[in-house]
């Protein structure tokens, strides 16, 4: 037995923020029964809440929020006729399944890739049969984290692909999408999404003798099979397990089931406690792709007990008589599958909710003996919520307590027996539904009063809180997010300003150890990660400008180079973009026309309308080059945006290539050239800037030895403000997120539908100084178009960096559409948060980076909370 009342030393959990409903006079938000909650890999949280009107009518609502702006709640009238019983995100975090007590299942997807616009176009129905368990089919992608190799240099050693078959495959081995559900009458239903949009649905009984299923859960095996665990709710009855195989035969979905070994809870076999816990209240596999381990909780009216079981293959003894007839040698010995109990707790308060980790930690070297030690890694713990309002984080194998959180201000002693605790006048506030984030560093809970709470879980849980250990854990998880493309907001919750410098340096060091091919894949992702980290410290705020600008520069460079076409289509040579880079690297002449002569100018010919449509992007390149050169005399100031570019040979070389391209296009269409305000009408501004840029690039290019800019170059740059008007750049968009404003041990109290006045820190004050003031005219940050003080066009905003861009394109040229396609799903801050084909296949394919601003046509019931489609007063467009 494991004593759950003794937390390990160093365990720590604290409240980050609480969000509650505003009290309305004509409508009331009441927690649905049962209450469902789900947390996606994009850090979107979905939960259910019923809306009761004056005439007592209930509207079944699904609410979706982004953890960075929890007050901006988007409410969906689900049109479910009965209570919603299940919510389930897919692996990309862009689609959501909801199921109800009438057997209806709906699949919700983003409209136009907006996190506050959802639509349901497909679904399935098992009429009148409540759904008790729901899951997406497995896509065959499983990534294992090897914590014992966290010090290895290669990401391939730290994170490895596990051989895992999809639940069902299409022609060519592509995973087939769909979902599986279990009903209360013992039916299993599978719906398959065909590429054509058609839905194939089939329903089958789990076994011949159907019985009531009060609890169920679904897991997947490496061979492509599905395991379903069921219980009728009574602890005196066995917990049944079934293997489910799904196939498509003659364009129809076929389901085959097979009974697996069952088990009885240990507490029911103890004569002293046989009738003490009459009901099984929670049944969960420890992970979706770990069908060999299951967690069970049996409860009475006042107390509970939790048990962890494991399915093992054991040898079957053979009688000596048969041994003499046919000796059993080696692997030929018959085996049998048996459930064995791993651990169990003592008597606890009544458990109200359970949350399991999603982090796929490899347990190859972690048996029960190791699990009993105080070692703890994020992802090895699960959360238990109790009716007394407390939350315990326990080891998922040994069930040893690692941390305890009390919702009340004055926690009771942990060693006080549950039976001796005085009863309160009414039911205590306790969590009814919980979910852990995808890195297990944060926990969300919905209590019986409808409030949403987000807790921070320490990365050093189980150890004394030391900075070195916390840094190692955070770095390991940041690398995991870099590889998978998952959002890392929950990791930022634990980064203190003093950690930022070390984390950025170590992250860059680990990145440079990877192969050149992998570095190219992760190049934008690490920039986005560094930018989000640097926002948290006042010492690194100006670096956010540089990382943000570099992401924009890389995007412009790759887009403009992709417009170049070879003069002869069958040319086996390099692409025009590659030749441009090669020639600009080889020729160090400071005269832009001499560099241009060495290029095949016919490859740069574009339509006149296309060139004119690109003028805003070309203007940004020209303005940025002018700003950098004018800031060279102040290069010693680390607090000046753009400082890192002055010693970055790669970025300077990229700018130099773009200047050459702009020069050639200017010969074809002079009106597409950047516009400069010069003091002399005869001055060739492009030639002057290219000459100075080339001299600066030569000082720090990768091919030659680095050197300091000579005094002549610095003197020429000092004269630039007297020759050209230096433009003012928009370094950062305004962002009102809360992660940089959260303080340890100081939880925020927020309200749904009402933007708060958040306390400012030293970092946020500097960030605000680098962004446009609220009263200034708006700008489309991605198209570089000025929108005016009160834009009339519909706009969308990034939930991470605050970038604002128009929802509909004002241009129709192909080149501009190609540029805009980059930003349909992602913004600059999350451009790197996408799938890594070599590691995760579909993970995070669609990142919900944008929310629509301004009024929309989506229907909302009267008096519902303000949704994401309503603006903060300062950002009204």
C-alpha positions in Angstrom: 0.0 0.0 0.0 1.1 3.5 -0.8 0.4 6.3 1.7 -1.0 9.1 -0.4 -1.0 11.6 2.6 2.8 12.0 2.7 4.0 14.3 -0.1 7.6 14.0 -1.3 10.0 16.7 -0.4 10.3 19.4 -3.0 6.9 18.8 -4.5 5.3 22.1 -5.7 2.1 23.1 -7.3 0.7 26.6 -7.4 -2.3 28.4 -8.9 -1.6 30.5 -12.0 -5.0 32.0 -12.6 -8.7 31.5 -12.1 -11.4 32.5 -14.6 -15.0 32.7 -13.5 -18.4 33.6 -15.0 -19.9 37.0 -14.8 -23.3 36.9 -13.1 -26.1 37.7 -15.5 -29.7 38.6 -14.6 -31.4 36.8 -17.4 -29.2 33.7 -17.9 -27.1 31.5 -15.7 -24.1 29.4 -16.5 -24.3 26.1 -14.6 -21.8 23.2 -14.7 -23.1 20.4 -16.9 -23.5 16.9 -15.5 -21.3 15.2 -16.4 -18.7 17.9 -17.0 -16.2 17.3 -19.9 -12.9 19.0 -20.5 -10.1 18.5 -23.1 -6.7 20.2 -23.6 -5.1 20.2 -27.1 -1.5 20.2 -28.1 -2.0 23.8 -29.3 -2.9 24.8 -25.8 -6.6 25.3 -26.6 -9.0 24.2 -23.8 -12.5 23.0 -24.5 -15.0 22.4 -21.8 -18.8 22.0 -21.4 -21.1 24.4 -19.6 -24.9 24.6 -19.8 -26.7 27.9 -20.2 -30.0 28.1 -18.3 -32.5 30.8 -19.4 -35.4 32.3 -17.5 -37.8 29.6 -18.7 -35.4 27.0 -17.4 -34.4 25.8 -20.9 -30.9 24.4 -21.2 -28.5 25.1 -24.0 -25.7 22.6 -24.2 -22.6 24.8 -24.8 -19.0 24.0 -25.7 -16.6 26.7 -24.7 -13.1 27.0 -26.3 -10.4 29.3 -25.0 -6.7 29.9 -25.6 -4.7 29.6 -22.4 -2.9 32.9 -23.2 -6.2 34.9 -23.3 -8.6 32.8 -21.2 -11.0 35.7 -20.8 -11.7 35.7 -24.6 -14.0 32.7 -24.5 -15.6 31.4 -27.7 -19.0 29.7 -27.0 -20.5 27.2 -29.4 -24.2 26.2 -29.2 -23.5 22.5 -29.7 -27.1 21.6 -30.6 -26.7 18.4 -28.6 -30.1 17.4 -27.3 -28.7 15.7 -24.2 -25.8 16.3 -21.8 -22.3 16.2 -23.5 -20.4 13.3 -22.0 -17.1 13.3 -23.9 -14.8 15.9 -25.6 -11.7 14.7 -27.5 -9.1 16.7 -29.5 -7.3 15.2 -32.4 -3.5 15.0 -32.6 -3.2 18.2 -34.6 -5.3 20.2 -32.1 -7.5 21.6 -34.8 -10.5 19.3 -34.6 -12.7 18.4 -31.7 -15.1 15.5 -31.1 -18.1 15.9 -28.9 -20.5 13.1 -27.8 -23.7 13.2 -25.8 -26.1 11.0 -23.7 -28.3 10.5 -26.8 -25.6 8.7 -28.8 -24.8 11.7 -31.1 -21.2 12.4 -32.0 -20.1 15.6 -33.8 -16.8 16.5 -35.3 -15.9 20.2 -35.0 -13.3 21.8 -37.2 -11.9 25.3 -37.6 -13.5 27.5 -40.2 -10.7 29.4 -42.1 -8.2 28.2 -39.5 -9.5 30.6 -36.9 -9.5 29.5 -33.2 -12.8 31.4 -32.6 -14.7 30.0 -35.6 -15.9 26.4 -35.5 -18.3 24.4 -37.6 -19.5 20.8 -37.5 -20.1 19.2 -40.9 -19.7 15.5 -40.1 -20.8 13.1 -37.3 -22.4 9.9 -36.4 -25.3 8.7 -34.3 -26.2 5.6 -32.2 -29.7 6.8 -31.4 -30.8 6.7 -27.8 -27.6 5.0 -26.6 -25.4 7.3 -24.4 -21.7 7.5 -25.3 -19.4 6.7 -22.3 -16.0 6.6 -24.1 -14.7 8.4 -27.2 -11.3 8.5 -29.1 -9.8 9.3 -32.4 -8.3 6.4 -34.2 -4.5 6.2 -33.8 -2.5 7.5 -36.8 0.6 5.3 -36.1 2.8 8.1 -34.9 4.4 7.5 -31.5 7.4 9.4 -30.2 9.3 8.2 -27.1 11.1 10.5 -24.8 14.2 8.9 -23.3 14.8 10.9 -20.1 17.9 8.9 -19.3 19.5 10.2 -22.5 18.5 13.9 -22.0 22.2 14.8 -22.0 22.8 13.3 -25.5 23.7 15.6 -28.3 21.4 14.2 -31.0 17.7 14.7 -30.9 17.4 11.3 -32.5 18.7 9.8 -29.3 16.5 11.8 -27.0 13.4 11.4 -29.0 12.9 8.3 -31.1 10.1 7.0 -33.3 8.4 3.9 -31.9 7.2 1.2 -34.3 3.4 1.6 -34.0 0.8 0.7 -36.6 -2.2 2.9 -37.4 -5.6 1.6 -36.4 -6.5 1.5 -40.1 -4.6 2.4 -43.3 -5.5 3.5 -46.8 -3.9 2.4 -50.0 -0.1 3.1 -49.7 -0.1 2.9 -45.9 -1.6 6.3 -45.2 -3.5 6.3 -41.9 -7.2 6.5 -42.2 -8.9 9.1 -40.0 -11.9 8.4 -37.9 -13.1 7.8 -34.3 -14.3 5.0 -32.1 -16.9 5.2 -29.3 -18.4 2.9 -26.6 -22.0 3.2 -25.6 -23.7 2.4 -22.3 -25.4 -0.7 -23.7 -22.1 -2.3 -24.7 -21.9 -1.3 -28.3 -18.8 -0.2 -30.0 -19.2 2.2 -33.0 -16.5 3.2 -35.5 -16.7 6.1 -38.0 -14.2 6.4 -40.8 -13.5 9.6 -42.7 -12.8 8.9 -46.4 -10.7 11.3 -48.4 -13.9 12.1 -50.4 -15.6 13.4 -47.3 -17.9 10.4 -46.9 -18.3 8.9 -43.5 -18.4 5.1 -43.1 -20.0 4.0 -39.8 -20.4 0.6 -38.3 -21.7 -0.6 -34.9 -21.0 -4.0 -33.2 -21.5 -5.5 -29.8 -18.4 -5.9 -27.6 -19.5 -9.4 -26.7 -22.4 -11.7 -27.2 -23.8 -11.2 -23.7 -24.3 -7.4 -23.7 -24.5 -5.7 -20.4 -24.6 -2.2 -18.9 -21.4 -0.2 -19.4 -21.1 2.6 -16.8 -17.4 3.3 -17.4 -15.2 2.7 -20.4 -11.8 3.7 -21.8 -10.0 3.1 -25.1 -6.3 2.4 -25.8 -4.3 1.3 -28.8 -1.7 -1.4 -29.4 1.5 -1.3 -31.5 0.0 -3.9 -33.9 -2.9 -1.6 -34.9 -5.5 -3.2 -32.6 -7.8 -1.3 -30.2 -8.3 -2.3 -26.6 -11.5 -1.3 -24.8 -11.9 -1.6 -21.0 -15.4 -1.6 -19.5 -17.0 -1.7 -16.0 -20.7 -1.8 -15.0 -20.0 0.5 -12.1 -20.0 -2.1 -9.3 -16.7 -3.1 -7.7 -18.1 -6.6 -7.2 -18.2 -7.1 -10.9 -15.1 -7.7 -13.1 -13.5 -5.1 -15.2 -13.7 -6.5 -18.7 -11.3 -6.0 -21.6 -11.9 -6.4 -25.3 -9.7 -6.4 -28.4 -11.3 -4.5 -31.3 -10.0 -4.8 -34.9 -11.3 -2.4 -37.6 -11.1 -3.1 -41.3 -12.7 -2.0 -44.6 -14.3 -4.8 -46.7 -16.1 -4.0 -49.9 -16.3 -0.3 -49.0 -17.9 -1.1 -45.7 -16.5 -0.8 -42.2 -16.1 -4.1 -40.4 -15.6 -4.5 -36.6 -14.3 -7.7 -35.0 -14.1 -8.1 -31.2 -12.4 -10.6 -28.9 -12.5 -11.0 -25.2 -9.3 -10.4 -23.2 -8.5 -11.4 -19.6 -10.5 -9.5 -17.0 -9.7 -8.5 -13.4 -11.4 -7.8 -10.0 -10.2 -4.9 -8.0 -7.9 -5.9 -5.0 -10.1 -4.1 -2.5 -13.0 -6.4 -3.3 -11.0 -9.5 -2.5 -10.0 -8.2 1.0 -12.7 -9.6 3.4 -12.2 -6.6 5.7 -13.0 -4.1 3.0 -15.1 -6.2 0.7 -18.2 -3.9 0.9 -16.4 -0.6 1.8 -16.0 0.6 -1.7 -19.1 -0.5 -3.6 -18.7 1.5 -6.8 -16.0 1.9 -9.5 -16.0 5.6 -10.2 -13.0 6.0 -12.5 -11.4 3.7 -15.1 -8.5 4.9 -17.2 -5.7 3.5 -19.3 -2.4 5.2 -18.2 -1.9 6.3 -21.8 -3.8 6.0 -25.1 -1.0 4.0 -26.6 -0.3 1.9 -23.4 -3.0 -0.7 -23.2 -1.1 -2.8 -20.7 -1.6 -0.5 -17.7 -4.8 0.6 -16.3 -5.9 2.8 -13.3 -9.0 2.0 -11.3 -10.7 3.9 -8.5 -13.4 2.5 -6.3 -15.4 4.8 -4.0 -18.0 5.0 -1.3 -19.9 8.1 -0.3 -17.0 9.5 1.7 -13.8 7.8 0.6 -11.9 6.2 -2.3 -9.1 3.8 -3.1 -6.9 3.8 -6.2 -5.2 0.8 -7.8 -2.8 0.5 -10.7 -2.7 -2.8 -12.7 -0.4 -4.1 -15.4 -1.0 -6.8 -18.0 1.9 -9.3 -18.2 2.7 -12.3 -20.2 3.6 -15.2 -17.8 4.8 -18.7 -18.5 2.2 -21.5 -18.0 3.6 -24.4 -16.0 3.5 -27.8 -17.7 2.8 -31.0 -15.8 5.7 -33.4 -15.5 3.7 -36.1 -17.4 3.4 -33.9 -20.4 7.1 -32.8 -20.0 8.2 -36.4 -20.4 6.0 -36.8 -23.5 6.9 -33.6 -25.2 9.7 -31.6 -23.4 9.2 -27.8 -23.5 12.4 -26.0 -24.6 13.1 -22.3 -24.7 10.5 -20.0 -26.3 8.1 -22.9 -26.9 6.8 -22.8 -23.3 3.1 -21.8 -23.3 2.3 -18.4 -21.9 -0.8 -16.7 -20.6 -1.8 -13.0 -20.1 -2.5 -12.0 -16.5 -3.4 -8.8 -14.8 -1.1 -8.1 -11.9 -1.5 -5.2 -9.4 1.4 -2.8 -9.4 0.4 -0.5 -6.5 -2.5 0.7 -4.4 -3.3 3.5 -2.1 -4.6 3.6 1.4 -8.1 5.0 2.1 -8.4 8.5 0.6 -11.0 11.2 0.5 -13.6 10.7 -2.2 -11.9 11.2 -5.7 -13.8 13.6 -7.9 -11.6 13.7 -11.0 -8.6 12.0 -12.6 -6.1 13.5 -15.2 -3.5 11.4 -17.0 -0.3 12.6 -18.6 0.1 12.8 -22.4 3.9 13.0 -22.4 5.2 9.7 -23.9 8.0 9.1 -21.5 9.9 5.8 -22.2 9.7 3.5 -19.2 12.1 0.9 -20.4 14.5 1.5 -17.5 11.8 2.5 -15.0 10.4 -0.5 -13.1 8.4 -0.3 -9.9 11.5 -0.2 -7.8 12.8 2.9 -9.6 9.3 4.3 -9.6 9.2 4.1 -5.8 12.2 6.4 -5.5 11.9 10.2 -5.3 13.0 10.6 -8.9 10.3 12.4 -10.9 10.1 13.7 -14.5 7.3 15.7 -16.0 5.0 13.1 -17.6 5.4 10.4 -14.9 2.7 11.8 -12.7 -1.1 11.8 -12.8 -3.5 14.1 -11.0 -6.2 13.1 -8.5 -8.8 15.7 -7.4 -10.7 15.1 -4.2 -14.1 16.3 -2.8 -12.3 18.2 -0.1 -10.9 20.6 -2.8 -7.3 19.3 -2.8 -5.4 18.0 -5.9 -2.6 15.4 -5.6 0.1 14.7 -8.2 1.1 11.0 -7.8 3.5 8.8 -9.6 1.6 6.9 -12.3 3.2 3.5 -11.3 3.9 3.6 -7.6 1.1 6.1 -6.8 3.5 7.9 -4.4 2.5 11.5 -3.8 4.7 14.1 -5.4 2.8 17.3 -4.7 -0.4 18.5 -3.1 -2.5 21.6 -3.8 -5.2 22.9 -1.5 -7.9 25.2 -2.9 -8.5 26.8 0.5 -6.2 29.5 2.0 -5.6 27.4 5.1 -4.8 23.8 4.2 -5.3 21.1 6.7 -2.5 18.9 7.9 -1.7 16.2 5.4 -1.5 13.5 8.1 -5.0 14.2 9.5 -7.2 11.2 8.8 -10.1 11.8 6.5 -12.7 10.5 8.9 -11.7 13.0 11.6 -12.1 16.1 9.4 -15.2 18.1 10.2 -18.0 18.3 7.7 -18.8 21.6 6.2 -22.2 23.1 6.0 -22.5 22.6 2.2 -20.5 20.7 -0.5 -16.9 21.9 -0.7 -15.7 23.5 -3.9 -13.8 20.8 -5.8 -12.8 20.0 -9.4 -15.2 18.0 -11.4 -13.1 17.6 -14.5 -9.3 18.0 -15.1 -6.8 17.8 -17.9 -3.0 17.9 -17.9 -1.2 19.9 -20.6 0.8 18.0 -23.2 4.1 18.6 -21.4 2.5 17.9 -18.0 3.7 21.2 -16.6 0.2 22.7 -16.2 -3.2 21.4 -15.1 -6.7 22.8 -15.9 -9.7 22.1 -13.7 -13.4 23.0 -13.8 -15.0 23.0 -10.4 -18.6 22.4 -9.3 -19.3 26.1 -9.5 -18.1 26.4 -13.1 -14.8 28.2 -12.4 -11.8 27.4 -14.5 -8.4 27.1 -12.7 -5.0 26.6 -14.2 -2.2 25.2 -12.0 1.5 25.2 -12.5 3.2 21.8 -11.9 6.9 22.2 -11.0 9.4 20.5 -13.4 11.5 19.6 -10.4 8.7 17.8 -8.6 10.1 15.2 -6.2 13.4 17.1 -5.8 14.4 20.1 -3.8 13.7 23.1 -6.0 17.0 24.0 -7.6 17.5 26.1 -10.7 20.0 23.7 -12.4 17.5 20.8 -12.3 14.6 22.9 -13.4 16.6 24.3 -16.3 17.5 20.8 -17.5 13.9 19.7 -17.4 12.6 22.8 -19.2 15.3 22.6 -21.8 14.4 18.9 -22.5 10.8 19.8 -22.9 11.5 22.8 -25.1 13.5 20.5 -27.4 10.6 18.1 -27.4 8.2 20.9 -28.5 10.8 21.9 -31.1 10.8 18.4 -32.6 7.1 17.8 -32.5 5.8 21.3 -33.2 3.6 21.4 -30.1 2.9 24.7 -28.5 5.2 25.5 -25.5 3.0 28.0 -23.6 2.8 25.7 -20.5 6.6 25.6 -20.4 6.8 29.4 -20.4 4.8 29.4 -17.2 7.9 28.1 -15.3 10.6 30.3 -16.9 11.8 33.0 -14.5 13.5 36.1 -15.9 16.9 34.9 -14.5 16.5 31.6 -16.5 15.9 33.2 -20.0 19.6 33.9 -20.9 20.7 30.4 -20.0 17.8 28.7 -21.7 18.3 30.6 -24.9 22.0 29.8 -25.0 21.6 26.2 -24.2 18.8 25.8 -26.7 21.0 27.3 -29.4 23.9 25.1 -28.4 21.8 21.9 -28.7 20.4 23.1 -32.0 23.9 23.6 -33.5 24.8 20.0 -32.6 22.2 18.6 -35.0 22.7 17.7 -38.6 22.5 20.4 -41.3 19.3 18.9 -42.7 17.5 18.9 -39.3 18.8 22.4 -38.5 17.2 23.6 -41.8 13.9 22.0 -40.8 14.0 23.6 -37.3 15.5 27.0 -38.3 12.3 29.0 -38.0 10.9 27.0 -35.1 13.9 27.8 -32.8 13.6 31.5 -33.7 10.0 31.6 -32.6 10.9 29.7 -29.4 13.7 32.2 -28.6 11.4 35.1 -29.2 8.8 33.8 -26.8 11.5 33.2 -24.2 13.1 36.6 -24.5 9.7 38.3 -23.8 10.0 37.1 -20.2 13.1 39.1 -19.2 13.7 42.8 -19.3 17.3 42.1 -20.2 16.4 40.3 -23.5 13.3 42.2 -24.7 15.1 43.8 -27.6 16.1 40.4 -28.9 12.4 39.7 -29.4 12.4 42.4 -32.1 15.4 40.8 -33.8 14.0 37.3 -33.8 10.6 38.5 -35.0 12.3 40.5 -37.8 14.5 37.6 -38.8 11.5 35.4 -39.1 9.9 38.0 -41.4 13.1 38.4 -43.4 13.4 34.6 -43.9 9.8 34.5 -45.1 10.3 37.3 -47.6 13.5 35.9 -48.9 12.1 32.4 -49.5 9.0 33.8 -51.1 10.7 36.2 -53.5 13.3 33.6 -54.5 10.5 31.2 -55.3 9.1 33.6 -57.8 12.3 33.3 -60.0 12.0 30.9 -62.8 14.7 29.3 -65.0 14.8 30.6 -68.6 14.8 27.0 -69.9 12.5 24.6 -68.0 14.8 21.5 -68.6 17.8 23.2 -67.1 19.5 20.5 -64.9 21.4 23.3 -63.1 20.6 24.8 -59.7 17.5 26.9 -59.2 17.7 30.6 -59.8 17.5 31.3 -56.1 20.4 29.0 -55.4 22.4 30.6 -58.2 21.7 34.0 -56.8 23.0 33.0 -53.4 26.1 31.4 -54.9 27.0 34.4 -57.1 26.3 37.0 -54.3 28.5 34.9 -51.9 31.3 34.6 -54.5 31.4 38.2 -55.8 32.2 40.7 -53.0 32.2 43.8 -55.2 30.5 46.8 -53.6 29.0 47.9 -56.9 25.5 46.5 -57.2 25.5 46.8 -61.0 28.7 44.7 -61.3 27.1 42.0 -59.2 23.9 42.2 -61.3 25.8 41.6 -64.5 26.8 38.1 -63.5 23.2 37.0 -63.2 20.9 35.7 -65.8 18.5 38.6 -65.7 15.9 36.8 -67.9 15.2 34.6 -64.8 14.0 37.6 -62.9 11.4 38.7 -65.4 7.9 39.0 -63.7 4.6 40.4 -64.7 4.3 44.2 -64.1 1.2 43.8 -61.9 3.0 41.3 -59.8 6.0 43.6 -59.2 3.7 46.4 -58.2 1.8 44.2 -55.8 5.1 43.3 -54.1 6.1 46.9 -53.5 5.2 47.0 -49.8 7.4 44.0 -49.0 10.3 45.5 -51.1 9.8 48.8 -49.2 10.2 47.0 -45.9 13.5 45.4 -47.1 14.8 48.8 -48.2 13.7 50.5 -44.9 15.3 47.8 -42.8 18.6 48.0 -44.6 18.7 51.7 -44.1 17.8 51.4 -40.4 20.6 48.8 -39.8 23.3 50.9 -41.5 22.2 54.0 -39.7 22.4 52.2 -36.4 25.9 50.9 -37.0 27.6 53.8 -35.1 25.6 52.8 -32.0 26.4 49.1 -32.3 27.6 48.9 -28.8 24.1 49.4 -27.4 22.6 46.0 -26.6 19.2 47.7 -25.9 18.8 48.8 -29.4 16.6 46.7 -31.7 18.5 45.2 -34.7 21.8 44.9 -32.7 22.2 41.2 -33.5 21.9 41.7 -37.3 25.1 43.8 -37.3 27.2 40.7 -36.7 25.0 38.2 -38.4 26.7 37.4 -41.7 23.9 35.1 -42.9 21.1 37.7 -42.5 23.3 40.4 -44.0 24.0 38.2 -47.0 20.2 37.5 -47.3 19.6 41.3 -47.4 22.3 41.8 -49.9 20.7 39.2 -52.2 17.3 40.9 -51.9 18.8 44.3 -52.8 20.2 42.8 -56.0 16.8 41.3 -56.8 15.1 44.6 -56.1 17.6 46.4 -58.3 16.8 44.1 -61.3 13.0 44.4 -60.8 13.4 48.2 -60.5 14.7 48.2 -64.1 11.5 46.4 -65.2 9.1 48.4 -63.1 10.6 51.5 -61.4 7.5 52.1 -59.3 8.1 48.9 -57.4 11.4 50.2 -55.9 11.6 51.3 -52.3 10.9 55.0 -51.9 13.5 57.0 -50.0 13.4 60.6 -48.9 16.9 61.9 -50.0 18.5 65.3 -49.6 19.9 65.2 -53.1 17.9 64.4 -56.3 20.9 62.9 -58.0 21.8 60.4 -55.3 21.5 56.7 -56.1 20.2 55.5 -52.8 20.1 51.8 -53.7 23.8 51.8 -54.8 24.8 53.7 -51.7 23.0 51.3 -49.3 24.3 48.2 -51.2 27.9 49.5 -51.0 27.7 50.0 -47.2 25.9 46.8 -46.7 28.5 44.8 -48.6 31.3 46.3 -46.5 29.5 45.4 -43.3 28.8 41.9 -44.7 32.5 41.3 -45.5 33.4 42.0 -41.9 31.3 39.2 -40.5 30.5 36.7 -43.4 31.0 33.0 -42.6 33.6 32.4 -45.3 36.2 34.8 -44.0 37.7 35.8 -40.7 35.4 38.1 -38.6 36.6 41.6 -38.1 35.4 44.9 -36.8 33.9 47.5 -39.2 36.6 50.1 -40.1 36.3 53.7 -39.2 35.6 54.7 -42.8 32.5 52.6 -42.9 31.3 53.9 -39.5 31.9 57.4 -40.7 29.9 56.9 -43.8 27.0 55.4 -41.8 27.1 58.4 -39.5 26.4 60.6 -42.5 23.3 58.5 -43.6 20.8 60.6 -41.5 22.0 63.7 -43.3 21.5 62.0 -46.7 18.4 59.9 -46.2 15.4 60.1 -43.9 15.7 57.2 -41.5 12.3 55.4 -41.3 10.7 54.4 -38.0 10.1 50.7 -38.0 7.2 48.8 -36.3 9.2 46.3 -34.4 6.5 44.4 -32.5 2.7 44.2 -32.7 0.8 45.0 -29.5 0.1 41.9 -27.4 -2.0 41.6 -24.3 -1.2 38.0 -23.4 -0.7 37.1 -19.7 2.2 34.6 -19.7 4.7 37.5 -19.3 2.6 39.1 -16.6 2.1 36.0 -14.4 4.0 36.2 -11.1 4.9 33.2 -8.9 2.6 32.8 -5.9 0.4 35.6 -7.2 -2.5 34.1 -9.0 -4.7 36.2 -11.2 -8.5 36.3 -10.8 -10.1 36.8 -14.3 -13.6 36.9 -15.6 -14.9 35.3 -18.8 -15.8 37.9 -21.4 -14.0 40.8 -19.8 -10.5 41.8 -20.7 -8.6 42.5 -17.5 -6.1 45.2 -16.7 -3.1 43.0 -16.1 -0.2 44.1 -13.9 2.8 45.1 -15.9 6.4 43.8 -15.4 9.7 45.4 -16.4 9.7 43.2 -19.5 6.1 44.0 -20.5 6.8 47.7 -20.1 9.7 47.5 -22.5 7.7 45.5 -24.9 4.9 48.1 -24.9 7.5 50.7 -25.7 8.6 48.8 -28.9 5.0 48.4 -30.1 2.5 50.9 -31.6 0.5 52.9 -29.1 -3.2 51.9 -29.0 -4.3 55.2 -30.4 -2.0 55.1 -33.5 -3.2 53.9 -36.9 -3.3 50.1 -37.4 -1.0 48.2 -39.8 -1.3 44.9 -41.5 1.8 43.3 -40.1 2.1 40.6 -42.7 1.2 42.6 -45.8 2.8 45.8 -44.5 -0.3 47.8 -45.4 -1.5 50.7 -43.4 -5.1 50.1 -42.3 -5.9 53.5 -40.7 -7.1 54.3 -37.2 -10.5 52.5 -37.7 -10.1 49.8 -40.4 -13.2 48.8 -42.3 -11.9 45.4 -43.4 -12.3 42.3 -41.3 -9.1 41.4 -39.6 -7.6 38.5 -37.6 -5.0 38.6 -34.8 -2.4 36.2 -33.7 -3.1 34.8 -30.2 0.7 34.6 -29.4 2.5 37.7 -30.9 -0.5 39.9 -31.6 0.1 40.3 -35.4 -2.9 41.8 -37.1 -3.7 41.0 -40.8 -6.7 41.3 -43.0 -8.9 38.3 -43.2 -9.5 38.6 -47.0 -6.9 39.4 -49.5 -7.1 42.8 -51.3 -4.8 41.5 -54.1 -5.5 38.9 -56.8 -2.0 38.4 -58.2 -0.5 34.9 -57.9 2.7 36.1 -56.2 0.8 37.9 -53.4 -1.5 34.9 -52.9 1.6 32.8 -52.5 2.9 35.1 -49.8 -0.5 35.1 -48.1 -0.8 31.3 -48.2 2.0 31.2 -45.6 -0.2 32.9 -43.1 -3.5 31.1 -43.5 -2.7 28.7 -40.7 0.2 30.3 -38.9 1.6 33.6 -37.9 5.3 34.6 -37.5 5.2 33.6 -33.8 4.0 30.1 -34.6 5.3 29.7 -38.2 7.8 27.2 -36.8 5.2 25.3 -34.9 4.3 22.8 -37.6 4.8 19.2 -38.5 8.2 17.7 -38.6 7.7 14.9 -41.2 10.6 12.9 -40.0 9.3 12.8 -36.4 5.6 13.4 -36.1 3.9 13.2 -39.5 0.6 15.1 -38.8 1.3 16.6 -35.4 0.3 20.2 -35.2 -0.5 20.4 -38.9 -2.9 23.3 -38.3 -1.8 25.7 -35.6 -4.7 27.8 -34.3 -2.7 31.0 -34.3 -5.4 33.4 -35.4 -8.7 34.7 -34.0 -11.0 36.8 -36.0 -11.5 40.4 -34.9 -14.7 42.4 -35.3 -18.3 41.3 -35.6 -19.1 37.9 -37.1 -22.3 36.2 -38.2 -21.8 33.2 -35.8 -25.0 32.8 -33.7 -24.7 33.2 -29.9 -27.5 32.7 -27.4 -28.6 35.8 -25.6 -26.5 37.0 -22.7 -23.6 34.6 -23.4 -20.1 35.7 -22.3 -18.2 37.9 -24.6 -16.3 35.7 -27.1 -13.1 36.0 -29.0 -14.9 37.8 -31.7 -15.3 40.8 -29.4 -12.4 43.1 -29.1 -10.5 44.6 -26.3 -11.4 48.3 -26.2 -7.9 49.2 -27.1 -7.8 46.9 -30.1 -11.1 47.7 -31.7 -10.9 47.5 -35.4 
